């Protein structure tokens, strides 16, 4: 009995064990992860994205007897993340084409079309990952920061091409309804990239593994104070206040001269002057400087919080956008003339996903947000990058499933920057257009 159950049990546990190990490694060695391109956003997509969106599809082709879609968690997220990592780490195009082609060929050879879709038997579905990891080590080397990104991308794209696209003629030889990556977290497209990353990171060079994660000025101040260098510690505290004041001033469109005075008033400005100029020669002086810096930072954080949109404003904007999207989804489902009730929800969620991702990236807002004078920005007030828009709106599905946005509303009300889970992962904020 156990020999028959082992492959299924292995497949069930494989992605969960890989994700747990990857998250634990990220917590221990963030410097290496950031250096190879796996910062908080990318890790958010890897760890939460498939869970969040594995129940949702984006339609690609619809006919009376045919329905082909791309599962967001099992296909769209891995593909977008692969392209993003390739753009970020810039491995050469010939190496990328060769890698994708070889993995696609190997995947095509070990997969077959059944009534359940395109499948591969244990242990052959591990072959694309092993091959992609070997190609990354041979064509990039274990000393290259691009190796994990290259391995993940060629594994993911190779499996999609060889396992799904190459089999489309066979799939469409008879009526078909399904999605690429439809098994979500357990789909070969997703598992291949995840396993490749986990195979490559342990064998990266020692120099890469030891890369430090950039520390905040407050952390640097604590280290310097612990070492007895109080002058350096005070310098880092001053730097922390200056950076916080500059960030808050950007959010509020304040002038950049004498930031603390213009934001907090003359008393706070005088305290900051003492922090900058008063000698720190003992542990007691350092303790007083730390308290002064903390009070200034707390006051700036309170001032900054006024810039962010409230739960009520964000709820109103979302409802306006929903009123726009729901009739359009109904029209598309009626036009399809088949399975109208189920297609309505497919169109509604896929339209919502594309609408928010594209509009927030291109314009920084949506119709609902624009009417309420809100916009989405990076945490430093710069324009939203595509990967940030994609991340926050992929994890939106997870926010939606957590009590119908109730947890999100609670997070927005309580978090310092009024962020829901998707914002925290993407590093984005929703601000008032002051």
Secondary structure, DSSP 4 states (H G I P E B T S, - for coil): -HHHHHHHHHHHHHHHHHHHHHHHHHHH-HHHHHHTT--HHHHHIIIIIHHHHTT-EEEEEE-SSEEEEEEIIIIIHHHHHHHHHHHHH---HHHHHHHHHHHHHHHHHHEEEETTEEEE-TTGGGHHHHHHHHHHHHHT-TT-TTHHHHHHHHHHHHHIIIIIITTHHHHTTS-EEEEETTTGGGSHHHHHHHHHHHHHHTTS-HHHHTPPPPPPHHHHHHHHHHTT-HHHHHHHHHHHHHHHHHHHHHHHT--SSSHHHHHH-HHHHHHHHHHHHS---SHHHHHHHHHHHHHHHHHHHHHHHTTBPPHHHHHHHHHHHHHHHHHHHHHHHHHHTSSHHHHHHHHHHHHHHHHHHHHHHHTSS-HHHHHTTEEEEETTSSBPPHHHHHHHHHTHHHHHHTTTTHHHHHHHHHSTT---HHHHHHTEEEEE--
